[in-house]
Amino acid sequence: MHISIRNLCKAFGNVVANNDISVDFAAGQIHGILGENGAGKSTLMKMLSGIYTLDSGAVAINGNEVLLGAPIRSLQVGIGMVGQDPLDIPVFTILQNIAAGAQIAGHTQIADSFAAWNALLGFELQPHLRIQQLTVGQRQQVEIIRLLITGSQVLILDEPTTGISAAQKDALFGALRTIAREGKTVLFVTHKLDEVAALCDTVTVLRAGSLVGTQAQMPVAKDVILQAMFGDRSAQASFTVGHHHPNGTLWHLNDVVMQSANLRLGPFSQEIAAGQIIGLAGLEGSGQTLYLQHLAGMRLPRSGSIRFLNRQLVGARHDAVYLPADRLHEGIIPSMSLVEHVQLLHKHLLDPGQTARQKVLQLIRDYNIKATPDIALELLSGGNQQRAMLALIPESARVILVEHPTRGLDAYSAESIWHRLQERCTRGTTVVFFSADLEEVMTYSDAIIVFYGGSLSRILDRDTLTEQSLARLIGGVGFAEVMQ
């Protein structure tokens, strides 16, 4: 299916998200859509998938102009989208989710279609598992199969490799190549140049809502793409990653057992130093979230004790900030603006005599948030939502506990976020973070804790590890030697 986009425009108030975009996407190919956070990638894709309406411009499929503006219309003409957060019903099984979204009569027909696509794409999904039992990568696979069963000829994937394992990424790339060979069109939205180089047939770059140059056939030199994405900023030097020395003990954990509905950690004892950046490494679902929630006081241990600053931790504290992976539903209030968020947090954010609007203008400038003070945060790109969430951390925070701190951020934005976290750590704040990106864990951590199979390692000095040795520990090789 060939898609032609002509003079497409979209604005949210005074923020222009897409400005006069014209581009074609040929059938049977994988097209990379690149750009920094807030460049307009997701907005363009949401217009194609019917989530947003066009302000002006036109979309044609195989030469015939189509009227979009609602997801059902996009699906009817063969366009489906897998968002950063897959749309599913956690308590339903895989087949029940597909039946709910596919609108196809007959359980047997759905089961047969599912089995055929599952085999063709090389997935290993068990149809009777509930969605809440799956990893993010598996949920993504379910969404892809659902769209294919509904007859989608164009698949849009928005930052699909965020939060999935290396093995799941390989499986995804193999599936997308198969889908393209079937004659379908794949639009692959990302900010990762290596993924475009490994997977895509063409690359299209957006910057500040506009198309940069013309669509190019891959391969394209990395420096050329970086220049298109960031302009002169692509040549700016990286900041120096510092090393932070322990400054006393912040948490004392004694014979602690941490337990959720599906996972148990411990018993284990541990002392966590103040003033450092501590990285948590391991496959998704190995206990990192459970661990962070206990350090934040959001969960209490099933047994044992956790002391914070030599006092029993009995609940959440205002000076220990927890930033979840699901920023849209758990980290921010989607319908509220930055001004309204600052007003809610005024006791912790505002200087004497400072108004909420003045603070927001400062945060927008300091954190390079592409937003106006009064726009609802749900209308921002994922990267700008992440920057907004980080910007709302009070200066008084003793601890920052964060899942995927640079999830969905381009390289320039990720570096900016880590620059800020490093500054906080230098001023005495302790940062404990979980990332699926081994390079990120190795680059920014002073110490690392590895999670594997319901167990965790002792606190390891980052300098004693390499990315390869860390990968082996995550896979269980040699883990017994470092286990608590």
DOMAR-276590 format. One record per residue (C-alpha): x, y, z; residue in three letters. Coordinates in Angstrom, 2 decimals. Layout:
BEGIN
((X, Y, Z), Ala)
...
This chain:
BEGIN
((0.00, 0.00, 0.00), Met)
((1.51, 3.30, -1.14), His)
((0.86, 6.33, 1.07), Ile)
((1.14, 9.91, -0.21), Ser)
((1.08, 12.79, 2.27), Ile)
((0.67, 16.32, 0.95), Arg)
((1.01, 19.62, 2.85), Asn)
((-0.01, 18.13, 6.17), Leu)
((-0.32, 20.58, 9.08), Cys)
((-1.24, 20.16, 12.75), Lys)
((-1.03, 22.59, 15.69), Ala)
((-2.00, 22.47, 19.34), Phe)
((-2.75, 26.06, 20.31), Gly)
((0.40, 28.02, 19.55), Asn)
((2.56, 24.88, 19.27), Val)
((3.00, 23.80, 15.64), Val)
((3.59, 20.04, 15.68), Ala)
((3.60, 19.41, 11.90), Asn)
((4.21, 22.13, 9.32), Asn)
((3.47, 21.54, 5.63), Asp)
((4.75, 17.95, 5.44), Ile)
((4.79, 16.17, 2.07), Ser)
((6.29, 12.68, 1.75), Val)
((5.59, 9.28, 0.15), Asp)
((5.95, 5.81, 1.66), Phe)
((6.19, 2.94, -0.83), Ala)
((4.68, -0.49, -0.31), Ala)
((6.83, -3.48, 0.59), Gly)
((9.43, -1.41, 2.45), Gln)
((10.37, -0.42, 6.00), Ile)
((10.55, 3.35, 6.33), His)
((12.48, 4.93, 9.21), Gly)
((11.01, 8.13, 10.66), Ile)
((13.71, 9.94, 12.65), Leu)
((13.84, 13.13, 14.68), Gly)
((14.55, 14.38, 18.16), Glu)
((11.82, 14.48, 20.80), Asn)
((9.13, 16.95, 19.88), Gly)
((10.12, 16.94, 16.20), Ala)
((6.58, 15.91, 15.21), Gly)
((7.08, 12.19, 14.49), Lys)
((4.35, 10.87, 16.79), Ser)
((1.90, 13.61, 15.78), Thr)
((2.30, 12.70, 12.11), Leu)
((1.75, 9.03, 12.87), Met)
((-1.28, 9.77, 15.06), Lys)
((-2.86, 11.68, 12.18), Met)
((-2.32, 8.72, 9.86), Leu)
((-3.79, 6.34, 12.47), Ser)
((-6.81, 8.59, 13.06), Gly)
((-6.06, 9.57, 16.65), Ile)
((-5.62, 13.23, 15.62), Tyr)
((-7.49, 15.08, 12.88), Thr)
((-5.64, 17.01, 10.18), Leu)
((-5.75, 20.80, 10.36), Asp)
((-4.99, 20.92, 6.63), Ser)
((-3.44, 18.80, 3.91), Gly)
((-4.35, 15.45, 2.37), Ala)
((-3.52, 11.74, 2.58), Val)
((-3.88, 9.39, -0.39), Ala)
((-3.59, 5.61, -0.50), Ile)
((-2.64, 4.04, -3.83), Asn)
((-3.50, 7.35, -5.49), Gly)
((-6.94, 7.76, -3.90), Asn)
((-7.48, 10.46, -1.27), Glu)
((-8.88, 9.09, 2.01), Val)
((-10.73, 10.75, 4.86), Leu)
((-9.14, 9.87, 8.20), Leu)
((-9.79, 11.58, 11.57), Gly)
((-10.87, 8.52, 13.61), Ala)
((-9.05, 5.24, 14.37), Pro)
((-11.87, 3.16, 12.87), Ile)
((-11.54, 5.04, 9.57), Arg)
((-7.80, 4.43, 9.46), Ser)
((-8.30, 0.74, 10.20), Leu)
((-10.96, 0.52, 7.49), Gln)
((-8.49, 1.80, 4.89), Val)
((-5.76, -0.51, 6.20), Gly)
((-3.65, 1.65, 8.55), Ile)
((-2.89, 0.33, 12.04), Gly)
((-0.59, 1.66, 14.76), Met)
((1.30, 0.06, 17.64), Val)
((1.88, 2.87, 20.14), Gly)
((4.59, 3.21, 22.78), Gln)
((2.08, 1.76, 25.25), Asp)
((0.18, -1.13, 23.58), Pro)
((-3.61, -0.95, 23.77), Leu)
((-4.86, -4.06, 25.52), Asp)
((-6.98, -5.37, 28.38), Ile)
((-4.71, -6.88, 31.08), Pro)
((-7.18, -9.44, 32.48), Val)
((-8.10, -10.80, 29.02), Phe)
((-6.20, -13.61, 27.36), Thr)
((-4.28, -13.01, 24.14), Ile)
((-7.10, -14.46, 22.03), Leu)
((-9.75, -12.49, 23.93), Gln)
((-7.82, -9.27, 23.28), Asn)
((-7.53, -10.04, 19.60), Ile)
((-11.24, -10.91, 19.39), Ala)
((-12.16, -7.65, 21.12), Ala)
((-10.16, -5.59, 18.67), Gly)
((-10.44, -7.59, 15.45), Ala)
((-14.24, -7.57, 15.14), Gln)
((-14.15, -10.95, 13.40), Ile)
((-16.92, -13.46, 14.08), Ala)
((-15.94, -16.97, 15.08), Gly)
((-13.47, -18.05, 17.75), His)
((-12.03, -20.79, 15.52), Thr)
((-11.27, -18.35, 12.70), Gln)
((-9.48, -15.96, 15.08), Ile)
((-7.50, -18.81, 16.67), Ala)
((-6.45, -20.13, 13.26), Asp)
((-5.42, -16.68, 12.02), Ser)
((-3.50, -16.05, 15.23), Phe)
((-1.65, -19.37, 14.94), Ala)
((-0.71, -18.67, 11.31), Ala)
((0.71, -15.19, 11.98), Trp)
((2.38, -16.35, 15.21), Asn)
((4.25, -19.02, 13.26), Ala)
((5.03, -16.85, 10.21), Leu)
((6.50, -14.04, 12.32), Leu)
((8.50, -16.40, 14.53), Gly)
((6.75, -15.34, 17.74), Phe)
((6.20, -17.84, 20.57), Glu)
((3.02, -16.45, 22.09), Leu)
((0.75, -18.79, 24.06), Gln)
((-2.82, -17.80, 23.11), Pro)
((-4.39, -18.57, 26.49), His)
((-1.99, -16.46, 28.58), Leu)
((-3.42, -13.28, 30.07), Arg)
((-1.97, -9.98, 28.92), Ile)
((-0.93, -9.12, 32.49), Gln)
((1.42, -12.12, 32.40), Gln)
((3.30, -10.83, 29.35), Leu)
((6.34, -8.61, 28.98), Thr)
((6.15, -5.31, 27.08), Val)
((7.74, -6.99, 24.07), Gly)
((5.17, -9.80, 24.06), Gln)
((2.30, -7.33, 24.37), Arg)
((3.72, -5.55, 21.35), Gln)
((3.74, -8.83, 19.43), Gln)
((0.08, -9.38, 20.29), Val)
((-0.77, -5.90, 19.00), Glu)
((1.06, -6.53, 15.71), Ile)
((-0.81, -9.80, 15.13), Ile)
((-4.14, -8.14, 16.00), Arg)
((-3.58, -5.44, 13.40), Leu)
((-2.57, -7.99, 10.76), Leu)
((-5.66, -10.08, 11.47), Ile)
((-7.82, -6.98, 10.99), Thr)
((-6.31, -6.58, 7.54), Gly)
((-3.87, -3.72, 8.13), Ser)
((-1.65, -3.11, 5.09), Gln)
((0.29, -0.30, 6.80), Val)
((1.83, -0.88, 10.22), Leu)
((3.04, 2.11, 12.22), Ile)
((5.36, 1.38, 15.15), Leu)
((6.14, 4.28, 17.50), Asp)
((9.44, 3.78, 19.39), Glu)
((8.85, 0.00, 19.45), Pro)
((12.21, -1.03, 20.97), Thr)
((11.78, 0.98, 24.16), Thr)
((11.75, -1.30, 27.21), Gly)
((12.17, -4.61, 25.37), Ile)
((15.06, -7.05, 25.58), Ser)
((17.72, -7.55, 22.91), Ala)
((16.21, -10.93, 22.01), Ala)
((12.75, -9.40, 21.64), Gln)
((14.20, -6.65, 19.45), Lys)
((15.77, -9.25, 17.17), Asp)
((12.42, -11.05, 16.98), Ala)
((10.64, -7.79, 16.20), Leu)
((13.07, -6.88, 13.42), Phe)
((12.73, -10.33, 11.88), Gly)
((8.93, -10.03, 11.98), Ala)
((8.96, -6.59, 10.36), Leu)
((11.17, -7.82, 7.54), Arg)
((8.70, -10.66, 6.97), Thr)
((5.77, -8.24, 6.98), Ile)
((7.49, -6.02, 4.40), Ala)
((8.20, -9.05, 2.19), Arg)
((4.45, -9.74, 2.28), Glu)
((4.03, -6.41, 0.45), Gly)
((2.90, -4.37, 3.42), Lys)
((4.23, -0.93, 4.38), Thr)
((6.02, -0.45, 7.71), Val)
((6.57, 2.99, 9.24), Leu)
((9.21, 2.67, 11.96), Phe)
((9.36, 5.72, 14.27), Val)
((12.53, 5.94, 16.33), Thr)
((15.35, 8.20, 17.45), His)
((17.99, 5.45, 17.29), Lys)
((20.24, 5.68, 14.26), Leu)
((21.63, 2.16, 14.61), Asp)
((18.13, 0.68, 14.37), Glu)
((17.38, 2.56, 11.16), Val)
((20.71, 1.45, 9.71), Ala)
((20.03, -2.20, 10.58), Ala)
((16.39, -2.36, 9.50), Leu)
((15.10, 0.37, 7.20), Cys)
((14.99, 0.86, 3.44), Asp)
((14.47, 4.63, 3.61), Thr)
((14.87, 7.37, 6.19), Val)
((12.78, 10.52, 6.66), Thr)
((13.92, 13.16, 9.17), Val)
((11.70, 15.68, 10.95), Leu)
((12.96, 18.67, 12.89), Arg)
((10.80, 21.25, 14.69), Ala)
((7.69, 19.90, 12.95), Gly)
((9.06, 20.15, 9.42), Ser)
((10.59, 17.72, 6.94), Leu)
((14.37, 18.11, 6.62), Val)
((15.45, 17.64, 3.02), Gly)
((13.85, 14.72, 1.19), Thr)
((13.33, 11.08, 1.95), Gln)
((16.62, 9.22, 1.42), Ala)
((17.40, 5.62, 0.51), Gln)
((19.50, 3.80, 3.08), Met)
((22.37, 3.58, 3.76), Pro)
((22.93, 7.20, 4.80), Val)
((26.00, 8.30, 6.77), Ala)
((25.36, 8.72, 10.50), Lys)
((26.83, 12.24, 10.53), Asp)
((24.44, 13.32, 7.79), Val)
((21.44, 12.07, 9.76), Ile)
((22.64, 13.67, 12.99), Leu)
((23.07, 17.00, 11.22), Gln)
((19.53, 16.72, 9.85), Ala)
((18.10, 15.83, 13.28), Met)
((19.92, 18.33, 15.46), Phe)
((21.51, 20.93, 13.21), Gly)
((24.57, 22.57, 14.78), Asp)
((23.90, 20.86, 18.11), Arg)
((25.04, 17.54, 16.60), Ser)
((28.64, 18.78, 16.80), Ala)
((28.48, 19.85, 20.43), Gln)
((30.82, 18.03, 22.79), Ala)
((29.46, 15.57, 25.29), Ser)
((29.67, 16.39, 28.97), Phe)
((32.09, 14.50, 31.17), Thr)
((30.58, 11.66, 33.20), Val)
((31.71, 12.07, 36.78), Gly)
((32.33, 9.54, 39.52), His)
((30.63, 10.00, 42.87), His)
((32.00, 8.69, 46.15), His)
((29.77, 7.29, 48.91), Pro)
((28.74, 9.73, 51.60), Asn)
((27.38, 7.71, 54.48), Gly)
((24.59, 5.12, 54.37), Thr)
((21.08, 6.02, 53.24), Leu)
((19.19, 2.73, 53.45), Trp)
((19.72, -0.21, 55.81), His)
((17.87, -3.34, 54.65), Leu)
((17.86, -6.22, 57.12), Asn)
((16.57, -9.71, 56.16), Asp)
((14.10, -8.11, 53.79), Val)
((11.59, -10.05, 51.72), Val)
((9.90, -8.06, 48.94), Met)
((6.84, -9.65, 47.38), Gln)
((4.20, -8.82, 44.79), Ser)
((1.50, -10.99, 43.21), Ala)
((3.97, -12.54, 40.75), Asn)
((7.42, -12.09, 42.25), Leu)
((9.40, -12.56, 45.46), Arg)
((12.84, -11.11, 46.27), Leu)
((14.86, -12.13, 49.28), Gly)
((15.47, -12.50, 52.08), Pro)
((18.52, -10.28, 51.76), Phe)
((20.38, -7.60, 53.69), Ser)
((21.99, -4.55, 52.15), Gln)
((23.40, -1.12, 52.90), Glu)
((22.99, 1.52, 50.19), Ile)
((25.31, 4.51, 50.23), Ala)
((24.20, 8.11, 49.83), Ala)
((25.46, 10.45, 47.14), Gly)
((25.91, 7.94, 44.32), Gln)
((24.17, 6.86, 41.14), Ile)
((23.18, 3.20, 41.41), Ile)
((22.05, 1.32, 38.30), Gly)
((19.73, -1.67, 38.38), Leu)
((20.31, -4.17, 35.56), Ala)
((18.32, -7.19, 34.50), Gly)
((15.59, -8.40, 32.20), Leu)
((12.25, -6.61, 32.46), Glu)
((10.16, -8.06, 35.28), Gly)
((13.08, -9.39, 37.31), Ser)
((12.23, -7.31, 40.38), Gly)
((13.70, -3.86, 39.67), Gln)
((10.34, -2.07, 39.94), Thr)
((9.45, -3.94, 43.12), Leu)
((12.83, -2.98, 44.60), Tyr)
((12.46, 0.72, 43.73), Leu)
((8.95, 0.86, 45.15), Gln)
((10.19, -0.54, 48.46), His)
((13.05, 1.98, 48.63), Leu)
((10.47, 4.72, 48.02), Ala)
((8.26, 3.46, 50.85), Gly)
((5.40, 2.81, 48.41), Met)
((5.44, -0.86, 49.41), Arg)
((6.35, -2.35, 52.77), Leu)
((8.41, -5.54, 53.00), Pro)
((6.66, -8.82, 53.68), Arg)
((9.25, -9.42, 56.39), Ser)
((12.43, -7.79, 57.63), Gly)
((13.00, -4.06, 57.96), Ser)
((14.04, -1.09, 55.85), Ile)
((15.55, 1.93, 57.57), Arg)
((15.98, 5.25, 55.76), Phe)
((18.29, 7.81, 57.39), Leu)
((18.31, 5.57, 60.48), Asn)
((14.52, 5.64, 60.82), Arg)
((12.08, 2.85, 60.05), Gln)
((10.59, 3.38, 56.58), Leu)
((6.83, 3.11, 57.06), Val)
((5.50, 4.91, 53.98), Gly)
((6.25, 7.21, 51.06), Ala)
((8.36, 10.29, 51.85), Arg)
((8.22, 13.69, 50.17), His)
((12.03, 13.78, 49.85), Asp)
((12.19, 10.42, 48.00), Ala)
((10.82, 10.94, 44.49), Val)
((9.73, 7.89, 42.45), Tyr)
((9.36, 8.25, 38.68), Leu)
((7.57, 5.26, 37.09), Pro)
((8.08, 3.82, 33.61), Ala)
((4.45, 4.55, 32.70), Asp)
((4.86, 8.32, 32.79), Arg)
((1.53, 9.11, 31.14), Leu)
((-0.69, 7.20, 33.58), His)
((1.42, 7.12, 36.75), Glu)
((3.99, 9.94, 36.52), Gly)
((1.88, 12.92, 35.45), Ile)
((-1.78, 13.97, 35.29), Ile)
((-2.38, 13.81, 31.51), Pro)
((-5.13, 16.42, 31.22), Ser)
((-3.30, 19.02, 33.32), Met)
((-0.75, 21.58, 32.16), Ser)
((2.68, 22.30, 33.57), Leu)
((1.29, 25.36, 35.36), Val)
((-1.35, 23.20, 37.06), Glu)
((1.26, 20.60, 38.05), His)
((3.46, 23.30, 39.61), Val)
((0.45, 24.71, 41.44), Gln)
((-0.18, 21.25, 42.93), Leu)
((3.46, 20.99, 44.01), Leu)
((3.90, 24.64, 44.99), His)
((5.15, 23.88, 48.50), Lys)
((8.11, 21.96, 47.10), His)
((8.83, 23.83, 43.85), Leu)
((8.24, 27.55, 44.23), Leu)
((10.76, 30.04, 45.58), Asp)
((9.45, 32.82, 47.87), Pro)
((7.49, 35.32, 45.78), Gly)
((7.67, 33.19, 42.63), Gln)
((4.48, 32.42, 40.69), Thr)
((3.69, 29.06, 39.14), Ala)
((3.87, 30.56, 35.64), Arg)
((7.30, 32.05, 36.30), Gln)
((8.51, 28.65, 37.53), Lys)
((7.09, 26.88, 34.49), Val)
((8.80, 29.27, 32.07), Leu)
((12.06, 28.57, 33.90), Gln)
((11.54, 24.78, 33.71), Leu)
((10.64, 24.91, 30.01), Ile)
((13.87, 26.79, 29.34), Arg)
((16.11, 24.72, 31.61), Asp)
((14.81, 21.33, 30.49), Tyr)
((14.19, 22.24, 26.83), Asn)
((10.54, 21.19, 27.04), Ile)
((8.71, 21.86, 23.78), Lys)
((5.47, 23.09, 25.30), Ala)
((3.56, 26.18, 26.34), Thr)
((2.76, 26.64, 30.05), Pro)
((-0.96, 25.88, 29.60), Asp)
((-0.98, 22.94, 27.16), Ile)
((-2.17, 19.59, 28.57), Ala)
((0.77, 17.23, 29.04), Leu)
((-1.06, 14.40, 27.24), Glu)
((-0.65, 16.43, 24.03), Leu)
((3.15, 16.48, 24.30), Leu)
((5.48, 13.92, 22.73), Ser)
((6.65, 11.08, 24.96), Gly)
((10.08, 12.63, 25.31), Gly)
((8.68, 15.98, 26.36), Asn)
((6.42, 14.25, 28.89), Gln)
((9.55, 12.59, 30.29), Gln)
((11.40, 15.90, 30.51), Arg)
((8.37, 17.51, 32.18), Ala)
((8.20, 14.74, 34.79), Met)
((11.90, 15.14, 35.59), Leu)
((11.59, 18.92, 35.71), Ala)
((8.96, 18.63, 38.46), Leu)
((11.39, 16.97, 40.90), Ile)
((11.91, 19.38, 43.83), Pro)
((15.43, 20.59, 44.54), Glu)
((14.92, 19.34, 48.11), Ser)
((14.71, 15.69, 46.99), Ala)
((17.20, 13.51, 48.84), Arg)
((16.53, 10.56, 46.57), Val)
((15.46, 10.11, 42.94), Ile)
((14.21, 6.61, 42.10), Leu)
((13.53, 6.28, 38.39), Val)
((12.57, 3.63, 35.85), Glu)
((13.96, 4.12, 32.34), His)
((15.12, 7.73, 32.84), Pro)
((15.73, 8.31, 29.12), Thr)
((12.94, 6.14, 27.76), Arg)
((11.97, 7.42, 24.32), Gly)
((14.53, 10.24, 24.35), Leu)
((16.88, 11.05, 21.51), Asp)
((20.63, 11.12, 22.17), Ala)
((20.81, 14.88, 22.70), Tyr)
((17.85, 14.90, 25.13), Ser)
((19.11, 11.81, 26.99), Ala)
((22.48, 13.44, 27.52), Glu)
((20.76, 16.57, 28.80), Ser)
((18.74, 14.54, 31.31), Ile)
((21.83, 12.75, 32.59), Trp)
((23.65, 16.04, 32.88), His)
((20.88, 17.18, 35.24), Arg)
((20.90, 13.93, 37.24), Leu)
((24.68, 14.14, 37.56), Gln)
((24.35, 17.70, 38.86), Glu)
((21.78, 16.54, 41.42), Arg)
((24.09, 13.75, 42.55), Cys)
((27.02, 16.14, 42.87), Thr)
((24.87, 18.25, 45.20), Arg)
((24.14, 15.22, 47.39), Gly)
((21.06, 13.60, 45.86), Thr)
((21.16, 9.81, 45.52), Thr)
((19.90, 8.40, 42.21), Val)
((18.77, 4.79, 41.83), Val)
((17.62, 3.91, 38.32), Phe)
((16.55, 0.96, 36.23), Phe)
((17.32, 0.82, 32.51), Ser)
((17.15, -1.93, 29.91), Ala)
((20.01, -0.20, 28.09), Asp)
((23.27, -1.81, 29.24), Leu)
((25.34, 1.02, 27.81), Glu)
((23.35, 3.53, 29.87), Glu)
((23.81, 1.47, 33.04), Val)
((27.54, 1.13, 32.45), Met)
((28.04, 4.77, 31.48), Thr)
((26.30, 6.53, 34.33), Tyr)
((26.34, 4.19, 37.34), Ser)
((28.82, 4.38, 40.19), Asp)
((27.57, 0.98, 41.40), Ala)
((25.32, -1.68, 39.88), Ile)
((22.87, -4.26, 41.25), Ile)
((21.96, -7.15, 38.94), Val)
((18.55, -8.86, 39.10), Phe)
((18.07, -12.41, 37.85), Tyr)
((15.45, -15.10, 38.46), Gly)
((13.96, -13.54, 41.59), Gly)
((17.34, -12.82, 43.14), Ser)
((19.65, -9.83, 43.22), Leu)
((23.39, -9.44, 43.38), Ser)
((25.41, -7.63, 45.97), Arg)
((26.25, -4.02, 45.12), Ile)
((28.96, -4.19, 42.44), Leu)
((31.50, -1.49, 41.67), Asp)
((30.89, -0.36, 38.09), Arg)
((34.65, -0.33, 37.40), Asp)
((34.84, -4.09, 38.02), Thr)
((32.40, -4.79, 35.16), Leu)
((32.37, -4.54, 31.39), Thr)
((29.25, -4.40, 29.24), Glu)
((29.94, -8.00, 28.20), Gln)
((30.38, -9.29, 31.77), Ser)
((27.23, -7.43, 32.83), Leu)
((25.28, -9.01, 29.97), Ala)
((26.45, -12.45, 31.10), Arg)
((25.31, -11.81, 34.68), Leu)
((21.91, -10.66, 33.43), Ile)
((21.66, -13.95, 31.57), Gly)
((22.57, -15.87, 34.72), Gly)
((26.13, -16.77, 33.73), Val)
((28.27, -16.49, 36.87), Gly)
((25.40, -14.93, 38.83), Phe)
((25.76, -17.32, 41.76), Ala)
((29.19, -15.84, 42.46), Glu)
((27.78, -12.31, 43.02), Val)
((24.36, -13.19, 44.46), Met)
((23.24, -11.80, 47.80), Gln)
